[in-house]
Amino acid sequence: MGLLSGVKVLEFGMAVAAPHACKLLAFMGAEVIKVESITHLDMLRRAGVSSEVGARIREMRPGEPLPPGTILDTFVSNITGLNKLGVTLDLTKPEAIELAKKLVARSDVVVENFRAKVMEAYGLDYPVLKKINPNLIMLSTSLAGNTGPERDYLGYMEIFGALGGLGHLTGYPDGPPTWIRFSTDTMSAATAACAIMAALIHKQRTGEGQYIDLSSYEAVACLSGDALLDYAMNRRNQSRQANLDDFMAPHSCYRCKGDDKWVSIVIATDEEWKAFCNAIGNPAWTKDERFTDANSRWQNQAEMDVFIQEWTMNYTHYEVMDILQKASVAAVPSFNSPEIWGDPHLDARGLTVIVDHPVLGAQPVLAPPWKLSRTPAKISTAGPSLGQHNEYVFCELLGLSKQEFSKLVNIGAIR
């Protein structure tokens, strides 16, 4: 049994922020029903669809077959849909809204990441849903939250990183801010999942539901708290400093033998410095007075890094890692994607698992990011195809008759 077995989550999610949050809950055993629509495809499903086919899909009549060759199951839609049930509702239809409300009535949690006012326009905002389900937990996640002067601003992952400050702090001193993409979506999603867990604990203790209004760029800004405090307390504006640290040196990424191969090396103490010098054979430059103590190394790290790289370039990044780790010095290669997926240590830690998808076949996916002893998180099913569980959810869970179900399909409410 999972930690959240018995918890029912209804997801109105697109892209990554809300879907990834709900996937984390599904890993812990929550029943997650993802609501989609063929009339407004999630961008993760549109990844394999041309703009012409996408436009054709939106114009389709209820029950009309998809254009030949249409791909609505993609690698990324599978990843964000793991362990979920999938249904389709055209929320522009009043009958679909009523079905959505019936799903809300049986749910513990509702999650959505539309722009501000969308759920309100559908008549599915929290004040309405609370009347249907007084103990409901609802989380809305958007660029800047659903209140305040920036509530109508639109944005997604790159904007989260820019406004949250991580882009400004990431990069080289003489270069532009870094364009940070999917990681900011997952940062926001992890924050959302933790907030929902806290709300579930509160509900368990008090019986009370609540509304959580999450600003994605504020969730990202929390990860640069030291820079924010530095400005608040010292009026000091931190900026990009590549791989350098405020105190430790060496603390950088060094070129190795091979095409675009690099290794990160970090030394925190004089004892680690001595171990590093011994591991590389105590060349003459290591005895230079510029590098004899931590402060001197930090003050002269540009010159020191030249010497270190002259040594690392004689070895592959794996060889440098082996030499230094055996000396208890922190060193790890800068992996490219194939190296990450094939790394024996990560493989031993269970980084990935293979999931059998009925359309895509065997798919490698990231395993749940934590290990729980009594209630293990696990992946049990692939991501759903579009509307895969319509009949099960609407007939078996909501109790519609086959005739009622067919009628709602024919009028395009279930679509």
C-alpha positions, 0 to 999 in steps of 0.5 A: 500500500502506498503512503497516499492510498485512498487519496483521490486527486483530480488534475486539470493540468497541462505541460509539466507544473501541475502534471508533475506534481500530481505524478509525485502524488501518484507515485505514493499511491494516490488515485489521480484522474487527469482531465484532458480534451482533444479540442485543446491538446496538451502541448506535451501531446502536440509534440508529435503533431504538426500545426496543420493536424492540430488545427484539424483536430480542433475542428473535428466533430464528435466521434470523427476519427483522427487524421491518419498518422496522428500521434497523441502518445509521446515520450513526454506525455507518458512521463508526466502521465505515469500511474494516472487515469486519463479522461477527456472532457470538453469544458466548453460544454455544460454537460462536461462541467457537470461531469467535472463537478461529479468528479470533484465531489468524490475527490480529496484534491483538485489541482490546476495550472491554467492561467488566472480566471480560466477555472472561474470562467468554467465555473470550477473555481474554489468557491464553487467547488467548496460548495460541492465538496466542503473539505476539498483541498484545491491547488492552483499554480500559475506564473504569479498566483491568482491574486495581486497585480501580476495575476494576469501575466502569462508565463511558463518554465523559462519565465519562472526561471527568469523572474525567480532569479535563477537565470540571473544567477546562472552563467558566466560573469561576462555572459548573459543570464542562462535560459533555464527550462524544464527544471523550473517547472519541476521545481514548482511542481515539487513545491506544489506536491509538498504543499498538498502533502501539508494540506492533507496532514492538516485535513487529517488532523482537523477535517478542514480542506483549503485553497493553495494559491502557488506562484511558480516564480516565487517557488523558484525564487525560494531556491535563491534565498541567499542572494535575496537575503544578501540584497535585503541585508547588505544591498549587495546584488549577486550575479553570475560567477560560473562555477566559482564558490564564495569560499571554496577553491578549487571549485570548478569544472575542468577539461579532460581528455576527449571531445567536450569531456569535463570533470567537477572538482571541489576542495573544502579544507586544507586536508582535502587539498593535501590529499589532492596534491598527493593524488596528482603526484605533488607537482612543484606548482602545488608548493607555490605560496599562492596555494598553501592555504584556503584563502590564498587558493581562493584569491589565486584560483584563476592561476591555480585552475590553469595548473589543475586543468593541465593535469586533468587533460591527461586523463578521461573524466572517469579516470580523474573521478577514480583517482580523486575519489580514492583519495577522498576528494570530491570529483565527478564527471560532467555527464552527457545524457547517454552517460547519465542513463548508462552510469553504473552508480545511478543504475545501482541506485535505481535511477530508471525503470522500464515501463511498457506503454501500449503504443510506444512500447518499452520506455525508460523513465525516471524512477520515483525520486525517493525511497520509503521503507514501509510504503515504497513509491512505485511506478505501476502503469504507463501514462494514459492515452487520450481518453483511455479511461473514459468508460471506466471513470464515467461508468464504473466510478461515477455510475453512468449507464452505457446509454448516458455515456454514449449520449455524452460522447455523441454530443461532444461533452466527453471528448 
